[in-house]
Amino acid sequence: MSKQVKKNRQGFVVSNKMDKSVVVVVERKVPHKLYGKYIRQRIRYMAHDPENQCQIGDIVLIEECRPLSKRKRWLVRNIIQHAA
């Protein structure tokens, strides 16, 4: 049997007001179907931050995990860059 690969995303923290949870915005550029111009798409993910280390503006790496609550299905793996 092959092991299932977990998804990873890189984004920045926009909210840390909850206990052990953060909201991470992941931005990607996709081409428009007809015109070909690149458009920014932003997706907000709720991620589990067990030590409450993340601050607003941090760039973090999140990883897919089992459902932890109604909207939380991601886990903060590490903080790539702290906010200035």
Buried (B, 14 or more C-beta within 10 A) or exposed (E): EEEEEEEEBBBBBEBBEEEBBBBBEBEEEEEEEEEEEEEEEEEEBBBBBEEEBBEEEBBBBBBBBEEBEEEBBBBBBEBEEEEE
